Amino acid sequence: MALKLNKKKKVIKKIIKKSKPVKKLVKRVESETSSNLIVPTGKYYEAIGRRKVATARVRIYESEGDFIVNDKVVGQYFGTISDAKLRYNKPFELTGTKGKFSITAIVSGSGSSSQLDAVVHGISRALEKYDPTFRALLKPEGLLKRDDRMKETRKIGMGGKARRKRQSPKR
């Protein structure tokens, strides 16, 4: 609340600023995402997949169900990537277990493409824990190998970029 003095009439006016509540919007979004999904329970195999700075904790359950990534269906979460469905189904197609598992994944860090690669890495590791004979199928395709290519760190005195050259003085 602030007081404002009007010079012509010499009357003090009260100015009250109102803010809109945000809590109602948050509750509505939470209820929409969690109501449609069937979260599996029971025995599971867990593995961690990584790519760049992205980390994915993947659990595969032995029952048929949804593929959930960060409380969203996988197609909705990775909707911006054109070949996402081929990439996250590849471990199941190689091992012949497509449609046999329900998957939950919690992903954080980096961008969406790197997160997808981290999820695929985690699925492959979890399938290997489920059945060690799957290793012979997944390893030649490179799905069990962690892709260790990272962003190059910036150097001090280089003008903000990693590979930029130093400015040389003219005189």
C-alpha positions in Angstrom: 0.0 0.0 0.0 1.4 3.4 -0.9 0.2 6.9 -0.2 0.0 9.4 -3.0 -0.5 13.2 -2.5 -2.6 15.0 -5.1 -1.2 18.5 -5.2 -4.3 20.2 -6.7 -6.9 19.0 -4.2 -4.6 18.2 -1.3 -6.3 14.8 -0.8 -4.4 11.7 0.1 -5.4 8.7 -2.0 -4.6 5.0 -1.1 -3.3 2.9 -3.9 -3.6 -0.9 -3.4 -1.9 -3.3 -5.8 -3.5 -6.7 -6.1 -1.6 -9.8 -7.2 -3.2 -12.8 -8.9 -2.9 -16.2 -7.1 -0.7 -18.7 -8.9 -1.6 -21.8 -6.8 -4.8 -22.6 -8.8 -2.9 -22.8 -12.0 -0.3 -25.2 -10.5 -3.0 -27.5 -9.1 -4.8 -27.8 -12.4 -1.6 -28.7 -14.3 -0.6 -31.4 -11.8 -4.1 -33.0 -11.9 -4.1 -33.2 -15.7 -0.7 -35.0 -16.0 -1.1 -37.5 -13.2 -4.8 -38.6 -13.9 -4.2 -40.4 -17.2 -1.1 -42.3 -16.4 -1.0 -45.8 -14.9 2.1 -46.0 -12.7 3.3 -49.6 -12.4 4.2 -51.3 -9.1 5.9 -54.5 -8.1 9.3 -55.9 -9.0 11.5 -53.8 -11.2 15.0 -53.5 -12.5 16.7 -50.2 -12.2 19.6 -48.6 -14.1 21.2 -45.2 -14.6 21.9 -43.9 -18.1 24.0 -40.8 -18.9 24.8 -38.6 -21.9 26.5 -35.2 -21.7 25.1 -33.7 -18.5 21.8 -35.6 -18.7 21.1 -38.4 -16.2 18.2 -40.8 -16.5 17.1 -43.2 -13.7 15.2 -45.9 -15.5 13.0 -48.6 -14.0 11.6 -51.5 -16.1 8.6 -53.4 -14.6 7.7 -56.9 -15.7 4.1 -55.9 -16.5 2.6 -54.4 -19.6 1.9 -50.7 -19.2 2.8 -47.1 -20.0 6.3 -45.7 -20.8 6.5 -42.7 -18.5 9.2 -40.0 -18.5 9.1 -37.3 -15.8 5.3 -37.9 -15.2 4.5 -37.6 -18.9 3.9 -40.2 -21.7 7.2 -40.7 -23.6 5.7 -39.5 -26.9 4.5 -36.3 -25.3 7.9 -35.7 -23.5 10.1 -36.3 -26.5 7.6 -34.9 -29.1 10.0 -32.4 -30.6 12.5 -35.1 -31.7 11.5 -36.7 -35.1 13.0 -40.2 -34.7 12.5 -40.5 -30.9 10.2 -43.5 -31.1 12.7 -45.5 -33.2 15.5 -44.6 -30.7 13.8 -45.5 -27.5 12.3 -48.8 -28.9 15.6 -50.0 -30.3 16.7 -51.9 -27.2 13.4 -53.7 -27.0 13.4 -54.6 -30.8 16.9 -56.0 -30.5 16.1 -58.2 -27.5 12.6 -59.2 -28.7 10.9 -57.8 -25.6 8.7 -55.1 -27.2 5.5 -54.6 -25.2 6.6 -56.8 -22.4 7.7 -54.1 -19.9 6.3 -50.9 -18.5 8.9 -48.2 -18.0 9.3 -45.2 -15.7 12.2 -42.8 -16.1 13.3 -39.7 -14.3 15.5 -37.5 -16.4 17.4 -34.3 -15.6 20.0 -32.1 -17.1 21.1 -31.1 -20.6 18.8 -30.9 -23.6 16.0 -33.2 -24.9 18.1 -35.1 -27.4 20.7 -35.9 -24.8 18.0 -36.9 -22.3 16.6 -39.3 -24.9 20.1 -40.9 -25.3 20.4 -41.1 -21.5 17.0 -42.9 -21.3 18.1 -45.4 -24.1 21.3 -46.0 -22.2 19.4 -46.6 -19.0 16.9 -49.0 -20.7 19.7 -51.0 -22.2 21.5 -51.3 -18.8 18.2 -52.3 -17.1 17.5 -55.0 -19.8 21.0 -56.4 -19.2 20.2 -56.7 -15.4 17.0 -58.4 -16.3 18.6 -61.0 -18.5 22.5 -61.1 -18.8 22.2 -62.9 -22.2 20.9 -59.6 -23.7 24.4 -58.2 -23.4 25.5 -60.1 -26.5 22.7 -58.4 -28.5 23.0 -54.8 -27.1 26.8 -54.4 -27.0 27.5 -54.7 -30.7 24.9 -51.9 -31.4 26.7 -49.6 -28.9 23.8 -49.2 -26.6 25.7 -50.2 -23.4 28.5 -47.8 -24.1 28.2 -44.4 -22.4 28.8 -41.6 -25.0 31.3 -39.5 -23.1 31.4 -36.5 -25.5 30.9 -33.4 -23.4 30.7 -29.7 -24.1 34.2 -28.1 -24.1 34.8 -25.9 -21.1 35.5 -22.2 -21.7 39.0 -20.8 -21.0 39.7 -17.7 -19.1 40.8 -14.7 -21.2 39.4 -16.1 -24.5 36.4 -13.8 -24.8 33.7 -16.1 -23.5 34.0 -19.0 -26.0 35.9 -22.3 -25.6 37.9 -22.1 -28.9 38.1 -18.4 -29.6 41.5 -17.0 -30.0 43.0 -14.3 -27.8 42.8 -10.8 -29.1 46.2 -9.6 -30.1 47.2 -6.0 -29.5 47.8 -3.9 -32.7 50.4 -1.6 -31.1 
